[in-house]
Amino acid sequence: MTNNRPKVQVSCLLQSDEKYLMIRRVKKKAHTLMKLIPAGGHVEIGEPLEEAIVREMREETGVTVLNPSIIGVISFISEIDNSHNVCFMFKALEYSGETETREPEKVVPEWINTNDLLINKDVPSYYAKFFEKHFENPQKFINCTINFKSNGDIITTFN
């Protein structure tokens, strides 16, 4: 897949008590197969970011996030498939509805204990680094670039 322009995405860290809602990617998708990642997806043409994250969270986890706020941005740049995705990362502390598996062929939602989020081997290291930066200073906006190199290296930088 070759893109000549970046695509816009949204993801959300939903915190409830001492847990975070993540999704396990079960659809074959290169480096995230069977990994735990924040729920989210692509923004539709003309769709505000806040509406996109509410829609994506509902589609993937069954819950409706309330009052999501942007905590950072991640640029995913891949030499492997010549792609560039810009992901606006949200955080929410409130939601309505019950967690359910709505897209079983793609993703399965899972609640992860806060203590496990940074050390769980199923959470990609670049997400763990982003979450760690957020936890160190929750008020600071995080700007992060993740480069997937053709040799298999993944380079994470914070600006």
C-alpha positions as CSV (number, residue, x, y, z in Angstrom):
1,M,0.0,0.0,0.0
2,T,1.5,3.3,-1.1
3,N,0.2,6.6,0.3
4,N,1.3,9.9,-1.0
5,R,-0.3,11.8,1.9
6,P,-0.5,11.2,5.6
7,K,-3.7,9.7,7.0
8,V,-5.3,11.0,10.2
9,Q,-6.2,8.7,13.1
10,V,-7.4,8.9,16.6
11,S,-6.8,6.6,19.6
12,C,-7.9,6.8,23.2
13,L,-6.6,5.8,26.6
14,L,-9.8,5.2,28.6
15,Q,-9.1,5.0,32.4
16,S,-11.6,3.6,34.8
17,D,-10.5,2.9,38.4
18,E,-7.0,1.4,38.2
19,K,-7.5,0.0,34.7
20,Y,-7.2,1.1,31.1
21,L,-9.3,-0.2,28.2
22,M,-7.1,-1.5,25.3
23,I,-7.9,-3.6,22.3
24,R,-6.2,-6.8,21.2
25,R,-5.7,-6.8,17.4
26,V,-6.7,-10.2,16.1
27,K,-6.9,-9.3,12.4
28,K,-3.6,-9.9,10.7
29,K,-1.9,-6.5,10.6
30,A,1.9,-6.8,10.6
31,H,3.5,-5.6,13.8
32,T,0.3,-5.3,15.9
33,L,-1.1,-8.8,15.4
34,M,-2.2,-10.1,18.9
35,K,-0.8,-6.9,20.5
36,L,-2.6,-4.7,23.0
37,I,-3.1,-1.2,21.6
38,P,-5.3,1.8,22.4
39,A,-8.7,1.6,20.6
40,G,-9.2,4.0,17.7
41,G,-9.0,4.3,13.9
42,H,-9.1,6.6,10.9
43,V,-10.9,9.9,10.9
44,E,-13.6,10.3,8.2
45,I,-13.6,13.2,5.8
46,G,-15.2,16.2,7.5
47,E,-15.4,14.5,10.9
48,P,-14.2,16.4,14.0
49,L,-11.5,14.5,16.0
50,E,-13.7,14.4,19.1
51,E,-16.6,12.8,17.1
52,A,-14.1,10.3,15.5
53,I,-12.8,9.0,18.8
54,V,-16.3,8.6,20.3
55,R,-17.4,6.7,17.1
56,E,-14.2,4.5,17.0
57,M,-14.4,3.7,20.7
58,R,-18.1,2.7,20.4
59,E,-17.4,0.6,17.2
60,E,-14.4,-1.2,18.8
61,T,-15.3,-1.6,22.4
62,G,-19.0,-0.9,22.8
63,V,-18.5,2.0,25.2
64,T,-19.2,5.7,24.7
65,V,-16.3,7.9,26.0
66,L,-17.3,11.1,27.6
67,N,-15.3,14.3,27.6
68,P,-12.2,13.0,25.8
69,S,-9.2,15.3,25.7
70,I,-6.2,15.3,23.5
71,I,-3.0,14.4,25.3
72,G,-0.6,14.1,22.4
73,V,0.1,13.2,18.8
74,I,2.0,10.3,17.4
75,S,3.4,10.3,13.8
76,F,3.8,6.7,12.5
77,I,6.2,6.7,9.6
78,S,6.9,3.4,7.9
79,E,9.7,2.7,5.4
80,I,8.2,-0.8,5.1
81,D,4.9,0.2,3.3
82,N,5.8,3.9,2.6
83,S,3.0,5.1,4.9
84,H,2.6,8.0,7.2
85,N,-0.3,8.1,9.8
86,V,-0.8,11.0,12.2
87,C,-2.6,9.8,15.3
88,F,-4.2,12.2,17.8
89,M,-4.1,10.5,21.2
90,F,-7.0,11.2,23.6
91,K,-7.6,10.3,27.2
92,A,-11.0,9.9,28.9
93,L,-11.9,9.2,32.5
94,E,-15.6,8.6,32.0
95,Y,-17.7,6.5,29.8
96,S,-21.2,5.0,29.4
97,G,-22.2,1.5,28.3
98,E,-20.7,-1.9,28.8
99,T,-17.5,-3.2,27.2
100,E,-18.3,-5.7,24.4
101,T,-16.6,-7.3,21.5
102,R,-18.3,-5.7,18.5
103,E,-15.8,-6.5,15.8
104,P,-14.6,-10.0,16.8
105,E,-12.9,-10.5,13.4
106,K,-10.7,-7.4,14.1
107,V,-10.3,-6.5,17.7
108,V,-11.2,-7.7,21.2
109,P,-11.4,-5.2,24.1
110,E,-9.5,-5.9,27.3
111,W,-9.1,-4.0,30.6
112,I,-5.5,-3.8,31.7
113,N,-4.3,-2.9,35.2
114,T,-2.5,0.4,35.4
115,N,0.6,-1.4,36.9
116,D,0.7,-3.8,33.9
117,L,0.3,-1.2,31.2
118,L,4.0,-0.3,31.0
119,I,5.4,-3.8,31.5
120,N,3.0,-6.1,29.6
121,K,4.9,-7.7,26.8
122,D,1.7,-7.5,24.6
123,V,1.8,-3.7,24.7
124,P,4.2,-2.5,21.9
125,S,7.3,-0.8,23.5
126,Y,6.6,2.5,21.6
127,Y,3.1,2.8,23.2
128,A,4.6,1.9,26.6
129,K,7.1,4.7,26.2
130,F,4.3,7.2,25.2
131,F,2.2,6.1,28.2
132,E,5.2,6.5,30.5
133,K,5.8,10.0,29.3
134,H,2.1,10.8,29.9
135,F,2.1,9.4,33.4
136,E,5.3,11.3,34.3
137,N,3.6,14.6,33.4
138,P,-0.1,14.3,32.7
139,Q,-0.5,18.0,31.9
140,K,2.2,18.0,29.1
141,F,1.2,17.5,25.5
142,I,3.3,14.7,24.0
143,N,4.7,14.9,20.4
144,C,6.1,11.6,19.3
145,T,7.4,10.1,16.1
146,I,7.7,6.3,15.6
147,N,9.7,5.2,12.6
148,F,9.4,1.7,11.3
149,K,12.6,1.0,9.4
150,S,12.9,-1.4,6.5
151,N,15.5,-3.4,8.5
152,G,13.0,-4.1,11.2
153,D,14.1,-1.4,13.7
154,I,11.5,0.7,15.4
155,I,12.8,4.2,16.4
156,T,10.8,6.2,18.9
157,T,11.6,9.9,19.3
158,F,9.9,12.6,21.5
159,N,10.0,16.2,20.3
